[in-house]
Amino acid sequence: MKILANNLKRQYDLHAFEYEAKALEVLRSGWYIMGNELSSFENEFSAYIGSEYCVGLASGLDALWIAFKALHIGKGDEVIVCANAYIACVMGITINDAAPVFVEPDIYDNIDADAIESKITHHTKAILAVHLYGQSCDMTKIMDIAKRYNLKVVEDCAQSHGTKWNGKTCGTFGDISCFSFYPTKGLGAFGDAGAIVTDNKEYADYIRTYRNYGSEKHYHNKMVGANSRLDELQAGLLRVKLQYLDAFNDERVRITDRYNNEIHNPCIRPLATRPCSTNTWHQYVIHCTYRDELMEYLASYEIGTIIHYPIQPHQSEAYAYLGYGEGSFPITEKNAQQILSLPIYNGITEKEQSFVIDKLNAFQPKEIH
Ligand SMILES: *Cc1c(COP(=O)(O)O)cnc(C)c1O
């Protein structure tokens, strides 16, 4: 039985008719950029998150770097971010010539809020809270630190569409919050898409203007901006999917309940579940000392797995110029050796998941490492 790490076709099939009807509707409308689908999606998504404004953008990376731009964070400024973040988080900072300051993760694989304060300097301008794998960062501590040191908070919710911290939705804590709708994300488009949400009208207006060549009115350009528009087709399809987001998230909870309850192999440790946070389970991450062997073993049964992420930003070629050698962030580096994301997708069958669980429970590492 071949099981992909992620199988987007399954989720598509659940509501195929509605996506196809919406796609035809947009195609036949004759209006493809900056129309009713986009403004309706922005209204519906900000209402879903519980924030005042949403501005659709072309990708999650654009949301990040444009957010820092709107906050006037650039050369000479420092932004605190977890060392095990996705590389886009770091690029969102460095595209603006600001410097990332890395903090190790806690046992939930999110930024260790207790380690933030010691990294604050007089150059620190913001904390980027990345809610990795679907679980929230400790937003109580992060917002408290930000308040005491007068720092901005940007949330990266690219993996946490609908996650709640103490009952409040992720994306409503920060000054600006960034979303990706890359196809694999909790709310995934059928191509690239992203957005920011904020309660601040000034930021929303700036970003809305910035994304369209710096113009509010056609051919009246107030500033040098970007082309980062969310097109009508993607916005329309996202509107269809948004109606099912809670149901998709609930299904992911049911899938992971099975993993949590039925994996009994002592060499496999599921990621710790953080109290006060719900989890939308963008990934189901386990830690295993024999990770590479486990991955190969599962592959021999045609079970797909992914490492999120095998090379951490500070060790990537892109950031060699930051000068971090091996051992700079030991927890982050150790995690990169041990983490593995198991198959999880909407529409996975019970039989498929049972097969994965059986194989996981039967795994015995050959070598004592
Ligand atoms: C996917 C992702 C991004 C980037 O989003 P794109 O739409 O691919 O540009 C940023 N941050 C995190 C945490 C992500 O998972």
The ligand as a Gaussian input file, in Angstrom:
#p B3LYP/6-31G(d) Opt

LIG

0 1
 C        5.120000      27.982000       3.985000
 C        5.679000      28.894000       4.977000
 C        6.079000      30.189000       4.651000
 C        6.169000      30.683000       3.237000
 O        5.005000      30.675000       2.531000
 P        5.028000      30.693000       0.925000
 O        3.605000      30.945000       0.578000
 O        5.532000      29.381000       0.469000
 O        5.910000      31.822000       0.501000
 C        6.502000      31.011000       5.665000
 N        6.558000      30.596000       6.933000
 C        6.206000      29.350000       7.289000
 C        6.285000      28.959000       8.726000
 C        5.773000      28.449000       6.329000
 O        5.452000      27.206000       6.697000

